Amino acid sequence: MKKSIITCFLSLLFLLLSVNGSFAQGENSITLKDGSQVIGKIIKLEDGIYTVETASIGEINIEQDNVLQVGPASGEITALAEEAPSEDISGLKGEAYELQKSILKDEELMSEIKLLLEDEEVKQILSDPEVMSAVLSFNPQKVSENPRIQKLLESPKMRALIEKISGKYSIKPQE
Protein backbone atom coordinates (compact mmCIF):
# COMPACT_ATOMS: atom_id res chain seq x y z
CA MET A 1 0.00 0.00 0.00
CA LYS A 2 1.22 3.48 -0.77
CA LYS A 3 1.47 6.20 1.86
CA SER A 4 -1.68 8.04 0.82
CA ILE A 5 -3.74 4.85 0.81
CA ILE A 6 -2.16 3.90 4.15
CA THR A 7 -3.31 7.28 5.50
CA CYS A 8 -6.84 6.59 4.32
CA PHE A 9 -6.84 3.04 5.67
CA LEU A 10 -5.39 4.01 9.08
CA SER A 11 -7.90 6.85 9.41
CA LEU A 12 -10.73 4.50 8.60
CA LEU A 13 -9.48 1.79 10.98
CA PHE A 14 -9.09 4.29 13.81
CA LEU A 15 -12.63 5.58 13.22
CA LEU A 16 -13.98 2.04 13.06
CA LEU A 17 -12.32 1.22 16.37
CA SER A 18 -13.72 4.39 17.93
CA VAL A 19 -17.26 4.02 16.61
CA ASN A 20 -17.29 0.28 17.33
CA GLY A 21 -16.43 0.94 20.96
CA SER A 22 -13.35 -1.29 20.86
CA PHE A 23 -11.64 1.30 23.02
CA ALA A 24 -14.57 1.06 25.40
CA GLN A 25 -13.80 -2.52 26.43
CA GLY A 26 -11.73 -1.17 29.31
CA GLU A 27 -10.39 2.10 30.55
CA ASN A 28 -8.82 4.43 28.04
CA SER A 29 -6.16 7.06 28.26
CA ILE A 30 -7.06 10.22 26.35
CA THR A 31 -4.21 12.69 26.00
CA LEU A 32 -5.34 16.22 25.24
CA LYS A 33 -3.40 18.78 23.22
CA ASP A 34 -2.78 20.82 26.39
CA GLY A 35 -0.92 17.83 27.85
CA SER A 36 -3.59 16.79 30.33
CA GLN A 37 -4.81 13.22 30.42
CA VAL A 38 -8.28 11.79 31.00
CA ILE A 39 -8.69 8.19 32.13
CA GLY A 40 -12.10 6.63 31.62
CA LYS A 41 -14.32 4.45 29.49
CA ILE A 42 -15.20 5.84 26.07
CA ILE A 43 -18.94 5.46 25.71
CA LYS A 44 -19.15 6.79 22.16
CA LEU A 45 -17.64 9.01 19.50
CA GLU A 46 -20.32 10.92 17.67
CA ASP A 47 -20.20 14.12 15.64
CA GLY A 48 -16.58 14.69 16.66
CA ILE A 49 -17.34 14.45 20.40
CA TYR A 50 -16.01 11.73 22.70
CA THR A 51 -18.34 10.85 25.57
CA VAL A 52 -16.21 9.45 28.40
CA GLU A 53 -17.27 7.96 31.75
CA THR A 54 -14.65 8.78 34.39
CA ALA A 55 -14.43 7.36 37.91
CA SER A 56 -13.79 10.76 39.49
CA ILE A 57 -16.11 13.23 37.75
CA GLY A 58 -18.63 11.07 35.92
CA GLU A 59 -19.59 11.48 32.27
CA ILE A 60 -17.79 14.16 30.27
CA ASN A 61 -17.65 15.24 26.63
CA ILE A 62 -14.39 15.99 24.85
CA GLU A 63 -14.18 17.55 21.40
CA GLN A 64 -12.04 15.43 19.08
CA ASP A 65 -10.16 18.58 17.97
CA ASN A 66 -8.75 18.78 21.52
CA VAL A 67 -7.52 15.16 21.53
CA LEU A 68 -3.91 14.33 20.76
CA GLN A 69 -3.97 10.56 21.38
CA VAL A 70 -6.38 7.83 22.48
CA GLY A 71 -5.46 4.36 23.61
CA PRO A 72 -5.88 1.77 26.31
CA ALA A 73 -5.12 2.97 29.84
CA SER A 74 -2.94 -0.10 30.38
CA GLY A 75 0.83 -0.15 29.96
CA GLU A 76 0.25 -0.83 26.26
CA ILE A 77 -0.10 2.87 25.47
CA THR A 78 3.17 3.60 27.27
CA ALA A 79 4.94 1.04 25.11
CA LEU A 80 3.48 2.61 22.00
CA ALA A 81 4.52 6.08 23.11
CA GLU A 82 8.05 4.93 23.89
CA GLU A 83 8.62 3.82 20.31
CA ALA A 84 10.44 6.64 18.60
CA PRO A 85 8.38 7.10 15.45
CA SER A 86 10.22 8.00 12.30
CA GLU A 87 9.48 11.34 10.69
CA ASP A 88 7.46 9.51 8.03
CA ILE A 89 5.24 7.81 10.63
CA SER A 90 4.75 11.06 12.55
CA GLY A 91 3.69 12.76 9.32
CA LEU A 92 1.39 9.87 8.57
CA LYS A 93 -0.26 10.21 11.97
CA GLY A 94 -0.90 13.90 11.34
CA GLU A 95 -2.31 13.21 7.87
CA ALA A 96 -4.54 10.46 9.27
CA TYR A 97 -5.79 12.76 12.03
CA GLU A 98 -6.70 15.48 9.53
CA LEU A 99 -8.53 12.97 7.35
CA GLN A 100 -10.38 11.60 10.40
CA LYS A 101 -11.65 15.09 11.23
CA SER A 102 -13.00 15.46 7.70
CA ILE A 103 -14.64 12.04 7.71
CA LEU A 104 -16.28 12.71 11.09
CA LYS A 105 -18.01 15.76 9.62
CA ASP A 106 -19.32 13.76 6.64
CA GLU A 107 -22.70 12.28 7.60
CA GLU A 108 -22.85 10.04 4.52
CA LEU A 109 -19.46 8.45 5.21
CA MET A 110 -20.18 8.08 8.92
CA SER A 111 -23.45 6.29 8.06
CA GLU A 112 -21.52 3.89 5.85
CA ILE A 113 -18.95 3.31 8.60
CA LYS A 114 -21.75 2.48 11.04
CA LEU A 115 -23.26 0.08 8.49
CA LEU A 116 -19.89 -1.62 8.05
CA LEU A 117 -19.80 -2.15 11.81
CA GLU A 118 -22.97 -4.25 11.62
CA ASP A 119 -20.88 -6.98 9.95
CA GLU A 120 -20.01 -9.57 12.63
CA GLU A 121 -16.65 -10.42 11.04
CA VAL A 122 -15.65 -6.75 11.08
CA LYS A 123 -16.66 -6.48 14.75
CA GLN A 124 -14.55 -9.52 15.63
CA ILE A 125 -11.49 -8.20 13.84
CA LEU A 126 -11.79 -4.79 15.46
CA SER A 127 -12.09 -6.30 18.95
CA ASP A 128 -8.68 -7.98 18.59
CA PRO A 129 -6.12 -6.23 20.85
CA GLU A 130 -3.34 -6.86 18.29
CA VAL A 131 -5.37 -5.02 15.64
CA MET A 132 -5.88 -2.11 18.05
CA SER A 133 -2.18 -2.03 18.85
CA ALA A 134 -1.20 -2.03 15.17
CA VAL A 135 -3.64 0.77 14.33
CA LEU A 136 -2.60 2.90 17.33
CA SER A 137 1.06 2.53 16.37
CA PHE A 138 0.39 4.31 13.03
CA ASN A 139 3.19 2.11 11.71
CA PRO A 140 2.46 0.99 8.12
CA GLN A 141 4.66 -2.09 8.54
CA LYS A 142 2.77 -3.28 11.64
CA VAL A 143 -0.54 -2.67 9.87
CA SER A 144 0.49 -4.49 6.69
CA GLU A 145 1.91 -7.46 8.63
CA ASN A 146 -1.22 -8.05 10.71
CA PRO A 147 -3.18 -10.92 9.11
CA ARG A 148 -6.52 -9.83 10.61
CA ILE A 149 -6.11 -6.32 9.21
CA GLN A 150 -5.24 -7.82 5.83
CA LYS A 151 -8.41 -9.92 5.99
CA LEU A 152 -10.39 -6.76 6.74
CA LEU A 153 -8.74 -5.01 3.80
CA GLU A 154 -9.86 -7.83 1.51
CA SER A 155 -13.51 -7.25 2.44
CA PRO A 156 -15.43 -5.82 -0.55
CA LYS A 157 -17.31 -3.46 1.80
CA MET A 158 -14.07 -2.10 3.26
CA ARG A 159 -12.46 -1.73 -0.17
CA ALA A 160 -15.53 0.15 -1.44
CA LEU A 161 -15.43 2.50 1.54
CA ILE A 162 -11.70 3.15 1.08
CA GLU A 163 -12.28 3.88 -2.61
CA LYS A 164 -15.11 6.26 -1.75
CA ILE A 165 -12.99 8.11 0.82
CA SER A 166 -10.01 8.19 -1.57
CA GLY A 167 -12.17 9.63 -4.33
CA LYS A 168 -13.94 12.15 -2.11
CA TYR A 169 -10.71 13.48 -0.60
CA SER A 170 -8.55 13.16 -3.76
CA ILE A 171 -6.26 10.53 -2.29
CA LYS A 172 -4.19 8.88 -4.98
CA PRO A 173 -1.53 6.20 -4.68
CA GLN A 174 1.96 7.63 -5.03
CA GLU A 175 4.00 6.39 -7.95
C-alpha positions in Angstrom: 0.0 0.0 0.0 1.2 3.5 -0.8 1.5 6.2 1.9 -1.7 8.0 0.8 -3.7 4.9 0.8 -2.2 3.9 4.2 -3.3 7.3 5.5 -6.8 6.6 4.3 -6.8 3.0 5.7 -5.4 4.0 9.1 -7.9 6.8 9.4 -10.7 4.5 8.6 -9.5 1.8 11.0 -9.1 4.3 13.8 -12.6 5.6 13.2 -14.0 2.0 13.1 -12.3 1.2 16.4 -13.7 4.4 17.9 -17.3 4.0 16.6 -17.3 0.3 17.3 -16.4 0.9 21.0 -13.4 -1.3 20.9 -11.6 1.3 23.0 -14.6 1.1 25.4 -13.8 -2.5 26.4 -11.7 -1.2 29.3 -10.4 2.1 30.6 -8.8 4.4 28.0 -6.2 7.1 28.3 -7.1 10.2 26.4 -4.2 12.7 26.0 -5.3 16.2 25.2 -3.4 18.8 23.2 -2.8 20.8 26.4 -0.9 17.8 27.8 -3.6 16.8 30.3 -4.8 13.2 30.4 -8.3 11.8 31.0 -8.7 8.2 32.1 -12.1 6.6 31.6 -14.3 4.4 29.5 -15.2 5.8 26.1 -18.9 5.5 25.7 -19.1 6.8 22.2 -17.6 9.0 19.5 -20.3 10.9 17.7 -20.2 14.1 15.6 -16.6 14.7 16.7 -17.3 14.5 20.4 -16.0 11.7 22.7 -18.3 10.9 25.6 -16.2 9.5 28.4 -17.3 8.0 31.8 -14.6 8.8 34.4 -14.4 7.4 37.9 -13.8 10.8 39.5 -16.1 13.2 37.8 -18.6 11.1 35.9 -19.6 11.5 32.3 -17.8 14.2 30.3 -17.7 15.2 26.6 -14.4 16.0 24.8 -14.2 17.6 21.4 -12.0 15.4 19.1 -10.2 18.6 18.0 -8.7 18.8 21.5 -7.5 15.2 21.5 -3.9 14.3 20.8 -4.0 10.6 21.4 -6.4 7.8 22.5 -5.5 4.4 23.6 -5.9 1.8 26.3 -5.1 3.0 29.8 -2.9 -0.1 30.4 0.8 -0.1 30.0 0.3 -0.8 26.3 -0.1 2.9 25.5 3.2 3.6 27.3 4.9 1.0 25.1 3.5 2.6 22.0 4.5 6.1 23.1 8.0 4.9 23.9 8.6 3.8 20.3 10.4 6.6 18.6 8.4 7.1 15.5 10.2 8.0 12.3 9.5 11.3 10.7 7.5 9.5 8.0 5.2 7.8 10.6 4.8 11.1 12.6 3.7 12.8 9.3 1.4 9.9 8.6 -0.3 10.2 12.0 -0.9 13.9 11.3 -2.3 13.2 7.9 -4.5 10.5 9.3 -5.8 12.8 12.0 -6.7 15.5 9.5 -8.5 13.0 7.4 -10.4 11.6 10.4 -11.6 15.1 11.2 -13.0 15.5 7.7 -14.6 12.0 7.7 -16.3 12.7 11.1 -18.0 15.8 9.6 -19.3 13.8 6.6 -22.7 12.3 7.6 -22.8 10.0 4.5 -19.5 8.4 5.2 -20.2 8.1 8.9 -23.5 6.3 8.1 -21.5 3.9 5.8 -19.0 3.3 8.6 -21.7 2.5 11.0 -23.3 0.1 8.5 -19.9 -1.6 8.1 -19.8 -2.1 11.8 -23.0 -4.3 11.6 -20.9 -7.0 9.9 -20.0 -9.6 12.6 -16.6 -10.4 11.0 -15.6 -6.7 11.1 -16.7 -6.5 14.8 -14.5 -9.5 15.6 -11.5 -8.2 13.8 -11.8 -4.8 15.5 -12.1 -6.3 18.9 -8.7 -8.0 18.6 -6.1 -6.2 20.9 -3.3 -6.9 18.3 -5.4 -5.0 15.6 -5.9 -2.1 18.0 -2.2 -2.0 18.9 -1.2 -2.0 15.2 -3.6 0.8 14.3 -2.6 2.9 17.3 1.1 2.5 16.4 0.4 4.3 13.0 3.2 2.1 11.7 2.5 1.0 8.1 4.7 -2.1 8.5 2.8 -3.3 11.6 -0.5 -2.7 9.9 0.5 -4.5 6.7 1.9 -7.5 8.6 -1.2 -8.1 10.7 -3.2 -10.9 9.1 -6.5 -9.8 10.6 -6.1 -6.3 9.2 -5.2 -7.8 5.8 -8.4 -9.9 6.0 -10.4 -6.8 6.7 -8.7 -5.0 3.8 -9.9 -7.8 1.5 -13.5 -7.2 2.4 -15.4 -5.8 -0.5 -17.3 -3.5 1.8 -14.1 -2.1 3.3 -12.5 -1.7 -0.2 -15.5 0.1 -1.4 -15.4 2.5 1.5 -11.7 3.1 1.1 -12.3 3.9 -2.6 -15.1 6.3 -1.7 -13.0 8.1 0.8 -10.0 8.2 -1.6 -12.2 9.6 -4.3 -13.9 12.2 -2.1 -10.7 13.5 -0.6 -8.5 13.2 -3.8 -6.3 10.5 -2.3 -4.2 8.9 -5.0 -1.5 6.2 -4.7 2.0 7.6 -5.0 4.0 6.4 -8.0 
